[in-house]
């Protein structure tokens, strides 16, 4: 495997990590870049519009909005995301002549993003090392010619990022299926696919079963594999409300995270001049991959408590009427090996006993999780065990209780609802076929990992991405980049430059689009779009500022024009009417997607509307039996070979997915660089290494050459013993394409077996 060239950050600084999050520094770090880069007037206009009922939905996460919103309803990273998108700096036409693709390969994601907004379509011709301007019509014509020349529609793949609105996503999947394929990989394949797989199998819906207000009603919130202080900071306010109402918080994670230690709410006086709020009452520092064992051990203790006091622990009426599988589950856990649990979790028996006692003492429990769980090999089984534990005491379908996956992109859940999935259920495809009267393809398409394999193996020739940074986000970087270079044509619909614009096919197009912050005018009339958040709430998003350039098209317009050029009237679909008036799109969505029957009316309500959710609303489970399924899952211990560590990838604080806002990770004490690996001091000593030493990180996979992340600085850090961490996306190079979660096919970025080789000895 070819070693990538990575030069060290020359000014890297390492400081002690923080023990609290947000407060006055959060305000300063969000507003200073906004004022400096946008100017006071533009910054104020945007700050007053983020997450407001007549404003735009923040793109930095999918955390839901409270019923009562503050005047400034955003977090530090939300304002940074807004500043990043709404910058008045644009990429000049001269940029393309001055910078070859070869020269841009050595630039970081941070540098690429700092060049400004894309304002005109550009094309890389076959054999050229430069992009050059192209007209919109010629760009659409080029895509249409290449798509229509394919031997099969399945030789094209159409990726989607979670920033895409409901309206654009619905049209995009409609175009793709009208073209004739279900090759609709999306960013969810890389993050919460495991969640959807597990929840659909057990409770019949792949979404959260809680509402925003449930957090304040919970007696206990268990936060697993999650860092809200960085990835969705507004969640800390909901956790603070739970604490203020007497609830308890337990954090289960490999690393301590500042936001779960103490939170200084900048909207409250105590967050400005006081100590703020202690968030986690209990921190279980679990070994990577040990979550499933922990959950089974807690469930076993719940069943033991029931045996000791029959009829007093389990919710017998709920279990009898609404679930199946309890007897098999009980029999399976009777043989649970306690020694294996302790080895898998790295926890003491007393710590597990205490968590079980917390669970038994609470009448209303929420378990919430993110990619710390979903990117494990046994991710689907682990999330099924969350459902098992909740079902035992009836903690689904009552106030203050439920399963709460926390999404990253602001509309990744809405995109799936709108049909962005390579394996949409037959009922959706049937409704689409009835509404638009064309034969909808039924063969399942390629997900994200399968798309890389298709490109690598010459089975996919055209790759089109609606937003995102596929090459930067996907695992096995070297393999993925080589695969993308084998495409005949790559097309990126984007607001700013990223790695996926530099690693291209034989021909390549960049199609610049409006940002969510910008006013969208069609036929002289302002349009709005909609998004769905993590608790199934749908609401409108209105742009707040004029577009940064007059030639930009909206995502809706780009999809419609691609469809008109490619399909050329092949089906009776009113693409021009869709582009002219987004209400027309919503009328058709209303006839296809359940829960949207009065879409145009409901989305214009002050707070939008909440989609029906059977488990949450009625304790109704749309499974084959009509009951929630308590599952039996075989425990598998993630072994750590001698001299190795288990590495996970993670984001820095100044980061949203692959977008790097700065080179700082303030809460972990890293400044001016990203080339670090966090390792427990005792593990460093055991391996004969020292803090500050430079190493090459070798990722090991059976039967394959090592994958190498070179020239990283070791940072002594209080991770769980035997575990290490490095930044995403740089460490993606270590995750083999073959390393995927069972059932969901999500890259396993939280369980990479690595050895650390001193730089001089590599």
ABEGO torsion letter per residue (X at the ends): XBBBBBBBBAABBBBBBBABBEEAAAAAAAAAAAAAAAEAAAAAAAAAABGBAABBBBAABABBBBABBBABBBBAAAAAAAAAAABABBBBAAAAAABBAAAAAABBAAAAAAAEBBABBBBBBBGBABBBBBBAAAAAAAAAAAAAABABAAABBBBBBAABBAAAAAAAAAAAAAAGBABBBBAAAABAAAAAAAAAAAAGBABBABBAAAAAABABBBBBGBBAAAABAAAAAAAAAAAAAGBBBBBBBABBBAAAABBBBAABAAAAABAEBBABABBBBBBBGAAAAAAAAAAAAAAAAAAABBGAABBAAAAAAABBGAAAAAAAAAABBAAAAAAAAGBBAAAAAAAAAAAAABABBBBBBBAAAAABAAAAAAAAAAAAAAAAAGABGBBGBEBBBBBABAAAAAAAAAGBBAABBAAAAAAAAAAAGBBBBABBBBBAAAAAAAAAAGABABBBBBEEBAAAABBGAAAAAAAAAABABBBBBBABBBAAAABBBABBBBBBBBBAABBBBBGGBBBBBBBBBAAGBBBBBBBABBBABAABBBAAAAAAAAAAAAAGGABBBBAAAAAABAAAAAAAAAAABBGAAAAAAAAABAAEBBBBBAAAAAGBBBBAAGBBBBBBBBBBBBBBBBGBBBBBBBBBABBBEABBABABBAAAGBBGEABBBBBBAAAAAAAGBBBGBBBBBBBBBBGBBBBBBBGBBBBBBBBBBGBBBBBOAAAAAABBAABBBBGAGBBBAABBBBBBBBAAAX
